[in-house]
Structures are given as structure tokens and as C-alpha cells.
């Protein structure tokens, strides 16, 4: 397995040598992947009648954003980080079915197989042969299922603070950390799977909110959670259907780490050492054969906090993953 760990000083030295003229040459070399279309919010109708809200913006390799939550939508990523992403990729911002500005299917199908079929139908609707995927948080579960089911559609994956096993992240990280913040000495009753997961999460979430500590789970600064919360208010009539049921569906709670060995495309696995939503040790047993493993001193939202480190990680991924931007393997702590 090729795992690359990169020192920040070496990154900065290398990036200073890479001009934006070189980046433009890189884009031209990969022109066969670039779809010259810019579309602001519009809907794509799926084969079972759901209306998916999609925004396409930027210039570069097509890249599908697979949001987390479940139910977080794509609006906030475009708002807070779109400027950087759209200089490097043709971003496809998708609200998944039953989320935000997308409608829910009449047949009530929120299965993981149906959602990744949505990805394929969006891809073919836009006339894209293959694309990158960029996932965040719970989106890692969807990324993995998509990569397993439609490997021919994916050129590479950027996994930003992603979980590949939602049950592990919740029981071994989210719940114990929430209990620690709340001063609950014995968290075992909250990790007991005989009690419905949603009941446990709802109780602890309510306690964190009442004590003003919810921000500690995902952010380094309380003000950044407020900034994020305000962005959600910008979307009227937010659809919450998918988020209300996702964690009760077994397919979303599977462990996809064992499947990582079978993913052949380049992968950036970016994780936060202070990410209590997914877990700072969640990268263990992730074994993508072509992986850049990047740990950062950040919480769950590097798009708002420690953006410079995420910027560097993405640029190094592009340099390392395509022969047009060669970078010697570096093995550093």
C-alpha cells in the first residue's frame, strides 16, 4: 500500500515552485475530462421522480460533492469553500434526495443503492464520463458505496473528515466525547446498541445544546458553529426527510473500511486530530492502495477552520495523483 505522509515545510517549498501557469497546463492536458458548462441551481429528475437540486460551477476536472449530515446539503460548502474548489474543479454541488432543496421520492426510497444511482443519473444527465468525488463526514459512507458499485465512473476521491463506519464513529467517538463534555462518568449505557441509536443521540444532543457545549463536538471556536448555523437559515423550506430516517437504515451503518483495499483510484484521506464527530483515530484500518493520509490539527470543519492546511492537502493530492504534476514520494512524520 502506498501511503504518503507529508511535512508542511516541504509542502510549502514545493508549492512555491508550482505556478498557476502550470496548473492551467494541467487543466489543458486533462481537457478530455472537462465539461464546458456552468449552471446555477436547477433540478435533475431521477428515474423514480425525485427532483434533485444541482449547481455546476467552476473550471477543471468534474468533481461531485457528496455531503454528509446526513441531510447537511451542499449550500454551505459552496458558500464557504467554493472559491477555492471552483478554481481547481468543475464542482457539481448536489443536494441528495430528501435534503435541503431536493424533493423526496413518492415511493419513499432512501436506500443507499438508490442514492448512489442518483449520482449516476446526475453524471449521465450532465454528460460526464468520469469524475472525482469529494465527500465530507457521513458522505464518506456514500462515497465508499459509490466507489464499490460504479468504479468505472470515479477517477479519484477526496475524503475530508469522512467516516467509513458510522456506527464506530458514533459509539466509539461521538457518544464518549459528548459524555465527557457533559461530565457523565460512565458512558456505557449510551453506547448500548439495545437502546435505539436515535434516542441516545437525541438525548445527548439536547443536553449539549442546553449547556452551550454542542460546538465543542465539531468546531475549535464557538463562533464558527454560529456562522454555519446562520448559513442554513438562508435556504427556505429545508427538506429534512432523509436526515430523519438515515441512521435507522442498516446499509448506512455498515463498516466500509474492509472495502478500502479494493479501491484502485487515488484517494486523499484528510482527518482532524480534534474531530470528535468522526474520531481522530478513525483513519486506522483504512487501507486504500493509493492513499495520501493527511492529519491536521483541526476539528470537523476544516472548510471554516484551518483552511490553509486543507488547501495544501488538496493541491498536493492533485500534484501526486496525476503524472502531469509529479511529486516524489515523501515519508515523513
C-alpha positions as CSV (number, residue, x, y, z in Angstrom):
1,X,0.0,0.0,0.0
2,X,1.3,3.4,-0.9
3,X,0.7,5.8,2.0
4,X,2.3,9.2,1.8
5,X,2.7,11.5,4.9
6,X,4.0,14.9,4.1
7,X,5.8,17.6,6.1
8,X,4.3,21.1,6.0
9,X,7.6,22.8,5.3
10,X,8.3,20.5,2.3
11,X,4.8,21.2,1.1
12,X,5.2,24.9,1.1
13,X,8.6,24.7,-0.6
14,X,7.1,22.5,-3.3
15,X,4.0,24.6,-3.9
16,X,6.1,27.7,-4.3
17,X,7.6,26.0,-7.4
18,X,4.1,25.3,-8.9
19,X,2.8,28.3,-10.7
20,X,-0.8,28.8,-11.7
21,X,0.5,28.6,-15.3
22,X,1.5,25.0,-14.5
23,X,-2.0,24.4,-13.1
24,X,-3.5,25.8,-16.4
25,X,-1.3,23.4,-18.4
26,X,-2.5,20.6,-16.2
27,X,-6.1,21.5,-16.9
28,X,-5.4,21.5,-20.7
29,X,-3.8,18.2,-20.5
30,X,-6.9,16.8,-18.9
31,X,-9.2,18.6,-21.2
32,X,-11.0,15.4,-22.2
33,X,-12.5,15.4,-18.7
34,X,-13.6,19.0,-18.6
35,X,-17.2,19.7,-19.4
36,X,-17.6,23.3,-20.5
37,X,-20.9,24.1,-18.8
38,X,-21.8,26.5,-16.0
39,X,-25.2,26.1,-14.4
40,X,-26.6,27.6,-11.4
41,X,-29.3,26.0,-9.3
42,X,-31.6,23.7,-11.4
43,X,-33.2,20.3,-11.0
44,X,-32.5,16.9,-12.5
45,X,-35.4,14.5,-12.3
46,X,-34.4,10.9,-11.3
47,X,-35.9,7.8,-12.8
48,X,-38.2,7.4,-9.8
49,X,-39.4,11.1,-9.9
50,X,-37.3,12.8,-7.3
51,X,-36.2,16.4,-8.2
52,X,-32.5,16.8,-7.3
53,X,-31.2,20.3,-6.9
54,X,-27.8,20.6,-8.6
55,X,-25.4,23.5,-9.1
56,X,-22.5,23.2,-11.5
57,X,-19.8,25.9,-11.3
58,X,-16.0,26.1,-11.9
59,X,-13.4,25.1,-14.4
60,X,-11.5,21.9,-14.2
61,X,-11.9,18.2,-13.7
62,X,-15.6,17.4,-12.8
63,X,-16.0,16.8,-9.1
64,X,-19.2,15.7,-7.3
65,X,-19.6,16.9,-3.8
66,X,-21.2,14.2,-1.6
67,X,-22.4,16.0,1.5
68,X,-22.7,14.5,4.9
69,X,-25.1,15.1,7.8
70,X,-27.0,13.1,7.0
71,X,-29.0,15.9,5.5
72,X,-26.4,18.7,5.5
73,X,-27.0,19.8,1.9
74,X,-24.4,21.4,-0.4
75,X,-25.2,25.1,0.1
76,X,-22.7,25.7,2.9
77,X,-19.7,24.1,1.1
78,X,-20.3,26.3,-1.9
79,X,-20.7,29.4,0.3
80,X,-17.6,28.9,2.4
81,X,-15.2,27.0,0.2
82,X,-16.5,27.2,-3.3
83,X,-14.0,29.9,-4.3
84,X,-11.1,27.6,-3.7
85,X,-12.7,24.5,-5.2
86,X,-14.0,26.1,-8.3
87,X,-10.5,27.3,-9.3
88,X,-9.4,23.6,-9.5
89,X,-12.5,21.6,-10.3
90,X,-15.8,21.9,-12.1
91,X,-17.8,21.4,-8.9
92,X,-21.1,19.6,-9.0
93,X,-23.0,20.6,-5.8
94,X,-25.8,18.2,-5.2
95,X,-28.5,18.1,-2.5
96,X,-29.3,14.5,-2.0
97,X,-32.9,13.3,-2.3
98,X,-34.9,14.4,0.7
99,X,-32.4,17.0,1.6
100,X,-32.4,20.8,1.5
101,X,-33.7,21.9,-1.9
102,X,-34.2,18.5,-3.4
103,X,-37.6,16.7,-3.2
104,X,-38.4,13.3,-1.6
105,X,-39.4,10.4,-3.8
106,X,-43.1,9.4,-3.8
107,X,-42.1,5.8,-3.2
108,X,-40.1,6.7,0.0
109,X,-36.9,5.0,-1.3
110,X,-34.0,6.4,0.6
111,X,-31.9,3.3,0.3
112,X,-28.1,3.7,-0.2
113,X,-28.4,1.8,-3.5
114,X,-31.0,4.4,-4.7
115,X,-28.9,7.4,-3.6
116,X,-25.8,6.2,-5.5
117,X,-28.0,5.5,-8.5
118,X,-28.9,9.2,-8.2
119,X,-25.2,10.1,-8.5
120,X,-25.0,8.1,-11.7
121,X,-28.1,9.6,-13.2
122,X,-26.8,13.1,-12.4
123,X,-23.5,12.2,-14.0
124,X,-25.1,10.9,-17.2
125,X,-27.5,13.8,-17.3
126,X,-24.6,16.3,-17.3
127,X,-22.7,14.3,-20.0
128,X,-19.7,13.5,-17.8
129,X,-17.8,10.3,-18.5
130,X,-15.9,10.1,-15.1
131,X,-15.4,12.5,-12.2
132,X,-13.8,12.9,-8.9
133,X,-15.9,12.7,-5.7
134,X,-15.4,14.9,-2.7
135,X,-17.1,13.7,0.5
136,X,-17.4,15.1,4.0
137,X,-18.4,13.3,7.2
138,X,-21.3,10.9,6.6
139,X,-20.7,11.4,2.9
140,X,-17.7,9.0,3.2
141,X,-20.2,6.1,3.6
142,X,-21.9,7.1,0.4
143,X,-18.5,7.7,-1.4
144,X,-17.4,4.1,-0.5
145,X,-20.7,2.5,-1.7
146,X,-20.5,4.5,-4.9
147,X,-16.8,3.5,-5.5
148,X,-17.6,-0.1,-4.9
149,X,-20.7,-0.1,-7.1
150,X,-19.6,2.1,-10.0
151,X,-15.7,2.1,-10.1
152,X,-15.6,3.0,-13.8
153,X,-17.3,6.4,-13.0
154,X,-14.7,7.6,-10.5
155,X,-11.3,9.0,-11.3
156,X,-10.3,9.8,-7.7
157,X,-11.7,10.5,-4.2
158,X,-11.1,13.3,-1.8
159,X,-12.4,12.3,1.7
160,X,-12.5,15.2,4.1
161,X,-13.2,14.3,7.7
162,X,-15.1,11.2,6.5
163,X,-16.5,8.3,8.4
164,X,-16.3,4.9,6.7
165,X,-18.2,3.3,9.6
166,X,-20.9,5.5,11.1
167,X,-21.6,3.1,14.0
168,X,-18.0,3.1,15.1
169,X,-17.7,6.9,14.8
170,X,-20.8,7.3,17.0
171,X,-20.3,4.7,19.6
172,X,-16.5,5.0,20.0
173,X,-16.1,8.7,19.5
174,X,-19.1,11.0,19.3
175,X,-21.0,9.5,22.3
176,X,-18.0,9.0,24.7
177,X,-16.8,12.6,23.9
178,X,-20.3,14.0,24.4
179,X,-20.4,12.3,27.8
180,X,-17.0,13.7,28.7
181,X,-18.1,17.2,27.9
182,X,-21.3,16.7,29.9
183,X,-19.5,15.2,32.9
184,X,-21.1,11.7,32.5
185,X,-18.6,9.4,34.2
186,X,-20.0,6.1,32.7
187,X,-20.9,6.4,29.0
188,X,-21.6,2.6,28.6
189,X,-25.4,3.0,28.8
190,X,-25.2,5.4,25.9
191,X,-23.2,3.0,23.7
192,X,-25.6,0.1,24.3
193,X,-27.0,-0.9,20.9
194,X,-30.1,-2.4,22.6
195,X,-31.2,1.2,23.0
196,X,-32.2,2.9,19.7
197,X,-29.3,5.0,18.4
198,X,-31.5,8.0,17.7
199,X,-32.8,8.0,21.2
200,X,-29.3,8.1,22.6
201,X,-28.1,10.8,20.2
202,X,-31.2,12.9,20.7
203,X,-30.8,12.9,24.5
204,X,-27.1,13.8,24.4
205,X,-27.5,16.4,21.7
206,X,-30.2,18.1,23.7
207,X,-28.0,18.1,26.8
208,X,-25.1,19.6,24.9
209,X,-27.4,22.3,23.4
210,X,-28.9,23.2,26.8
211,X,-25.4,23.5,28.3
212,X,-24.0,25.5,25.4
213,X,-21.4,22.9,24.5
214,X,-22.6,21.5,21.2
215,X,-20.0,23.5,19.3
216,X,-17.2,21.6,21.0
217,X,-18.1,18.4,19.2
218,X,-17.1,19.7,15.8
219,X,-15.5,23.1,16.0
220,X,-12.5,24.8,17.5
221,X,-14.3,28.1,18.0
222,X,-18.0,28.6,19.1
223,X,-18.4,31.5,16.7
224,X,-17.8,29.2,13.7
225,X,-20.8,27.0,14.7
226,X,-22.9,30.1,14.8
227,X,-21.6,31.1,11.3
228,X,-22.5,27.6,10.0
229,X,-26.0,27.7,11.6
230,X,-26.8,31.0,10.0
231,X,-25.9,29.6,6.6
232,X,-28.7,27.0,7.0
233,X,-31.2,29.8,7.5
234,X,-30.5,31.1,4.0
235,X,-32.5,28.1,2.5
236,X,-36.2,28.5,3.0
237,X,-38.4,25.3,3.4
238,X,-35.4,23.0,4.0
239,X,-36.3,19.4,3.3
240,X,-35.4,17.2,6.4
241,X,-36.9,13.9,5.2
242,X,-33.6,12.0,4.6
243,X,-31.9,13.0,7.8
244,X,-34.9,11.9,9.9
245,X,-34.5,8.3,8.8
246,X,-30.9,7.7,7.6
247,X,-29.4,6.5,10.8
248,X,-32.2,3.9,11.2
249,X,-31.3,2.2,7.9
250,X,-28.8,-0.7,8.3
251,X,-27.0,0.0,5.0
252,X,-25.8,3.3,6.3
253,X,-24.3,1.8,9.4
254,X,-22.1,-0.8,7.7
255,X,-18.3,-0.9,8.1
256,X,-16.8,0.0,4.7
257,X,-13.2,0.0,5.9
258,X,-12.5,-3.5,4.7
259,X,-13.6,-2.4,1.2
260,X,-10.8,0.2,1.0
261,X,-8.3,-2.3,-0.2
262,X,-10.3,-2.8,-3.4
263,X,-10.5,0.9,-4.4
264,X,-7.9,1.4,-7.1
265,X,-8.2,5.2,-7.7
266,X,-6.1,7.8,-5.9
267,X,-7.6,8.9,-2.5
268,X,-6.9,11.9,-0.2
269,X,-7.9,10.9,3.3
270,X,-7.8,14.1,5.3
271,X,-8.7,13.7,9.0
272,X,-8.8,16.0,12.0
273,X,-6.9,15.3,15.2
274,X,-9.6,17.1,17.1
275,X,-12.6,15.8,15.2
276,X,-14.9,14.3,17.8
277,X,-17.7,13.8,15.3
278,X,-15.8,11.1,13.3
279,X,-12.9,10.4,15.6
280,X,-9.3,11.4,15.4
281,X,-8.2,7.7,15.1
282,X,-10.8,6.8,12.5
283,X,-8.0,6.5,9.8
284,X,-6.8,3.3,11.4
285,X,-7.5,0.2,9.2
286,X,-8.2,2.5,6.2
287,X,-6.1,0.8,3.6
288,X,-6.6,2.4,0.2
289,X,-3.8,1.2,-2.0
290,X,-3.1,4.7,-3.4
291,X,-3.7,7.0,-0.4
292,X,-2.4,10.3,0.8
293,X,-3.1,10.2,4.5
294,X,-3.2,13.7,5.9
295,X,-3.7,14.5,9.6
296,X,-4.5,18.1,10.6
297,X,-4.9,19.9,13.9
298,X,-8.5,20.7,13.2
299,X,-12.0,19.7,14.2
300,X,-14.7,18.5,11.9
301,X,-15.0,21.6,9.7
302,X,-11.7,22.4,8.0
303,X,-13.6,24.3,5.4
304,X,-14.1,27.0,8.1
305,X,-11.1,26.3,10.3
306,X,-7.5,25.6,9.2
307,X,-8.4,26.1,5.6
308,X,-4.8,26.7,4.6
309,X,-3.9,23.1,5.6
310,X,-6.8,21.7,3.7
311,X,-5.8,23.9,0.6
312,X,-2.3,22.4,0.7
313,X,-3.6,18.9,1.1
314,X,-5.9,19.2,-2.0
315,X,-3.1,20.7,-4.1
316,X,-0.7,18.0,-3.1
317,X,-3.3,15.4,-3.9
318,X,-3.6,16.8,-7.4
319,X,0.1,17.0,-7.9
320,X,0.8,13.5,-6.6
321,X,-2.2,11.8,-8.2
322,X,-1.7,12.8,-11.8
323,X,1.5,12.3,-13.8
324,X,1.4,15.8,-15.1
325,X,2.2,17.1,-11.6
326,X,4.9,14.6,-10.5
327,X,6.0,14.7,-6.8
328,X,8.5,12.3,-5.3
329,X,7.2,10.1,-2.6
330,X,7.9,11.6,0.8
331,X,7.8,9.5,4.0
332,X,8.0,11.9,6.9
333,X,6.3,12.2,10.3
